[in-house]
Amino acid sequence: MVQSKVHVPAEPGTHRVAGREESEPALIEVANVTAGYENRREHTRLIALRDVSLQVRPGEFLAIVGPSGCGKTTFINLVAGFVKPIKGTVRVRGREVTGPGADRAMVFQDYALLPWRTVERNIHFAMENRRGHVPKAQREVRVARALDLVGLTGFEKSYPHELSGGMRQRVGIARALVTEPEILLMDEPFGAVDAMTREAMQAELEKIIVNTRQTVVFITHSIDEAVLLADRIVLISKRPGVIREVIDVDLPRPRFDEQGDVKRSARFGEIRGHLWSLLADEALGAKRESGS
Ligand SMILES: Nc1ncnc2c1ncn2[C@@H]1O[C@H](COP(=O)(O)OP(=O)(O)OP(=O)(O)O)[C@@H](O)[C@H]1O
């Protein structure tokens, strides 16, 4: 495995968010994982990730970036329990992941809402399919709280087709939050919304996780989004994916304010520039290999 940790020196006065110190035991532990997909018809196997090891601390916001097809979704699906490793182990709180569980919830890029259900019924749906019965009164309270967190109070009776893309994605986030999972897995959640909505949703997500203190694994194709949201950024190189670099983002929080100070800071520019050059290098490497 190629795993280096670049040291982009920290600015004096910046600090880590409480509860995210290096010494804390890992919440998610991915150890020497190789994962891929069988093609039964052709008796072949595609290796998507090779010998990946990574630990995520409780309350940490981890962003995953890398070229298309490098295995980002495969990584998140391993943690979700949708994909099983060929080699290695994935553990959450020390217990091996053998399938999906109530401690993890996924937010998908395409919202994955049920069109025939109202907003509140879509959110209830997440609790209907969980082991461990939540009493009805408590379910109502949880739905109201999740809607409040994503700023959708008042839209309980609306149907998905009556909402904008950004609002639909907020329903997707509320549906993940309502089960009160320890870990939020987000696969390019803002990829389908316009730039303005995306910024607003990034700010909202930061507020939510400050409130809930959830651990987040977040896939994005946007360098700015990764730097704005993450405590650490993992760069996966082209297939078969290996971890090329892990970057600490030591920008102070909250990172979203009316003046947009963080985005204008020299430190933001430094980290962004570093990530850009790594990704450009990946893209050039892929071009060289394909001979174009
Ligand atoms: N269900 C599947 N069956 C077969 N191959 C798959 C399957 N899912 C993914 N792959 C392959 O595994 C590799 C990694 O895919 P993955 O979706 O994890 O990449 P990604 O980094 O998330 O890509 P993107 O950024 O384009 O979403 C790709 O070559 C893809 O074609």
The ligand as an ORCA input file, in Angstrom:
! r2SCAN-3c Opt
* xyz 0 1
  N     -21.322     -3.812     -9.115
  C     -20.204     -3.791     -9.841
  N     -19.904     -4.815    -10.673
  C     -18.766     -4.812    -11.401
  N     -17.850     -3.826    -11.383
  C     -18.108     -2.767    -10.584
  C     -19.297     -2.700     -9.782
  N     -19.261     -1.531     -9.081
  C     -18.130     -0.906     -9.445
  N     -17.439     -1.641    -10.342
  C     -16.128     -1.297    -10.939
  O     -15.208     -1.103     -9.876
  C     -14.368      0.014    -10.145
  C     -14.501      1.000     -9.009
  O     -15.827      1.520     -9.039
  P     -16.365      2.578     -7.987
  O     -17.799      2.846     -8.291
  O     -16.021      2.139     -6.621
  O     -15.466      3.863     -8.367
  P     -15.669      5.402     -8.018
  O     -14.327      5.911     -7.656
  O     -16.751      5.572     -7.014
  O     -16.115      5.994     -9.423
  P     -16.927      7.344     -9.777
  O     -16.119      8.485     -9.259
  O     -16.985      7.324    -11.269
  O     -18.282      7.229     -9.120
  C     -14.785      0.554    -11.501
  O     -13.922      0.039    -12.478
  C     -16.186      0.018    -11.702
  O     -16.458     -0.216    -13.066
*
